[in-house]
């Protein structure tokens, strides 16, 4: 009869698990390789569904710019080619969510690997509602990135292939993990932007702001 007794405990943990700073939060992880177009779609989701977009990279850069002790430590680690510990990034994400008036968040480009993922859930006690995965072939990403001509230093063919390889090796295990929990919403990101957004809209429909 053990399973019957265990069930309520699991449910209780799910319910209390997504509390942060006195509010219940909805978190969606957004993952996709370089050039998958996730930045564009995140902006659309913010505009249409009232989510707050948090980019791990932007938060780290802002912290460095602030000149805080934490920021100096992050800057030195990056200069030395070290990887910033998960906890540092997670604390920044957590602070941003607590400070925000909102309770719906898109976390972009994080977790980058399994260690990030486990640390996020352990530290914040938050489990994502789902993972939005922009699936795009390497060829398509290369075509897009090379066509961007934004003068980005890291947009040459060798670097693009390297970035894609890193993405596949580190992020796909995260996607596999959430897939096993039926939490991955996969989007064919090779389609034109308006069509991709139609797919995104269908996924986010339950989160649409209520009409007053």
C-alpha positions in Angstrom: 0.0 0.0 0.0 3.1 2.2 0.1 2.4 3.9 -3.2 -1.0 5.2 -2.0 0.7 6.9 1.0 3.5 8.3 -1.2 1.2 10.0 -3.7 0.1 13.0 -1.7 3.6 13.8 -0.7 4.7 14.0 -4.3 1.7 16.2 -5.2 2.5 18.5 -2.2 6.1 18.9 -3.4 4.9 19.9 -6.9 2.6 22.5 -5.5 5.0 24.1 -3.0 8.0 23.6 -5.3 7.4 26.6 -7.6 7.2 29.3 -4.9 9.7 32.1 -5.1 9.8 35.3 -3.1 6.2 34.6 -1.9 4.7 34.0 -5.4 4.1 31.0 -7.5 6.1 31.2 -10.7 5.8 29.7 -14.1 9.2 29.1 -15.7 9.8 28.0 -19.3 13.3 27.1 -20.4 14.1 28.2 -24.0 16.7 26.1 -25.8 18.0 26.1 -29.4 21.3 26.2 -31.1 23.0 29.3 -32.5 20.9 30.8 -35.3 17.8 28.8 -34.4 15.9 32.1 -34.1 14.9 31.8 -30.4 15.7 35.4 -29.6 13.1 36.6 -32.1 10.5 34.2 -30.8 11.2 35.2 -27.2 10.5 38.8 -28.0 7.2 37.7 -29.6 6.2 35.6 -26.5 7.0 38.6 -24.2 4.8 40.9 -26.4 1.8 38.5 -26.8 1.8 36.4 -23.7 3.2 38.8 -21.0 6.2 36.7 -20.0 9.4 38.3 -18.8 12.5 37.3 -20.8 15.6 36.4 -18.8 18.8 35.7 -20.6 21.5 34.1 -18.4 24.2 35.8 -20.6 22.6 39.2 -20.3 22.4 38.9 -16.5 26.0 37.9 -16.3 27.1 40.8 -18.5 24.9 43.3 -16.4 26.5 42.0 -13.2 30.0 42.6 -14.6 29.0 46.1 -15.7 27.7 46.9 -12.3 31.2 46.7 -10.9 30.0 44.6 -7.9 32.3 42.2 -6.1 30.3 39.4 -7.7 30.7 41.0 -11.1 34.4 41.3 -10.8 34.7 37.7 -9.9 32.6 36.7 -12.9 34.7 38.9 -15.2 38.0 37.4 -13.9 36.6 33.9 -14.5 35.6 34.6 -18.0 39.0 36.3 -18.7 40.8 33.2 -17.5 38.6 31.0 -19.7 36.9 29.4 -16.7 33.2 28.4 -16.7 31.1 30.5 -14.3 29.7 28.2 -11.7 26.0 27.2 -12.1 25.2 28.6 -8.7 26.4 32.1 -9.7 24.1 32.2 -12.8 21.2 30.6 -10.9 21.4 33.2 -8.1 21.2 36.0 -10.7 18.2 34.4 -12.4 16.6 33.8 -9.0 17.1 37.5 -7.9 15.8 38.7 -11.2 12.6 36.6 -10.8 12.1 37.8 -7.2 12.6 41.5 -8.1 10.2 41.3 -11.1 6.5 42.1 -10.6 5.8 39.3 -13.0 5.3 35.6 -12.3 5.9 34.2 -15.8 9.4 33.8 -17.0 11.2 32.7 -20.2 14.7 31.6 -19.3 16.8 31.7 -22.4 20.0 29.8 -23.1 19.9 28.0 -19.7 20.4 25.3 -18.5 23.3 24.7 -20.9 24.1 21.3 -19.6 22.9 18.6 -17.1 24.8 20.1 -14.2 23.1 23.5 -14.8 19.7 21.8 -14.9 20.2 19.8 -11.7 21.7 22.8 -9.8 18.8 25.1 -10.9 16.2 22.7 -9.6 18.1 22.1 -6.4 18.8 25.7 -5.6 15.5 27.3 -6.6 13.2 24.3 -6.0 11.6 25.3 -9.3 10.7 22.8 -12.0 9.9 24.3 -15.4 6.4 24.1 -16.8 8.0 22.9 -20.0 11.1 23.4 -22.3 10.6 25.2 -25.6 13.1 23.6 -28.0 13.8 25.3 -31.3 15.0 22.4 -33.4 17.0 23.4 -36.5 19.5 21.6 -38.6 23.1 22.5 -38.6 22.9 23.4 -42.3 20.0 25.8 -41.8 21.8 27.4 -38.8 25.0 27.9 -40.8 23.0 29.5 -43.6 21.3 31.9 -41.3 24.4 32.9 -39.3 26.5 33.4 -42.3 23.8 35.5 -43.9 23.4 37.7 -40.8 26.4 39.9 -41.7 26.1 41.6 -38.3 29.8 41.8 -38.1 29.8 39.3 -35.3 33.3 37.9 -34.8 32.0 34.5 -33.9 30.0 34.1 -37.1 32.5 32.3 -39.4 32.0 28.7 -40.5 34.5 27.0 -38.2 33.3 28.8 -35.1 29.6 28.2 -36.1 30.3 24.4 -36.4 32.1 24.5 -33.0 29.3 26.3 -31.3 26.7 23.9 -32.8 28.8 20.9 -31.6 29.0 22.3 -28.1 25.2 22.9 -28.1 24.5 19.3 -29.2 26.9 17.7 -26.8 25.9 19.8 -23.7 22.2 20.8 -24.3 20.8 17.7 -25.8 21.1 15.6 -22.6 19.0 18.3 -20.9 16.4 18.0 -23.6 16.4 14.2 -23.3 15.9 14.5 -19.5 12.8 16.7 -19.9 11.6 14.6 -22.8 11.5 11.7 -20.4 9.1 13.8 -18.3 7.0 14.8 -21.3 8.0 18.4 -20.8 9.6 19.2 -24.1 7.7 21.2 -26.7 9.6 20.9 -29.9 9.3 23.5 -32.7 10.5 23.1 -36.2 12.7 26.3 -36.3 13.7 25.9 -40.0 10.3 27.3 -41.1 9.8 31.0 -41.8 9.5 33.2 -38.7 5.8 33.9 -39.0 5.1 30.1 -39.3 7.3 29.4 -36.3 5.4 31.9 -34.3 2.1 30.2 -35.2 3.5 27.0 -33.6 4.7 29.0 -30.6 1.3 30.6 -30.1 -0.5 27.3 -30.1 1.9 26.1 -27.2 1.5 29.3 -25.2 -2.3 29.7 -25.7 -3.0 28.5 -22.1 -0.8 31.3 -20.8 -2.5 34.1 -22.7 -3.4 37.1 -20.5 -7.0 37.0 -19.4 -9.3 39.5 -21.1 -10.3 42.1 -18.5 
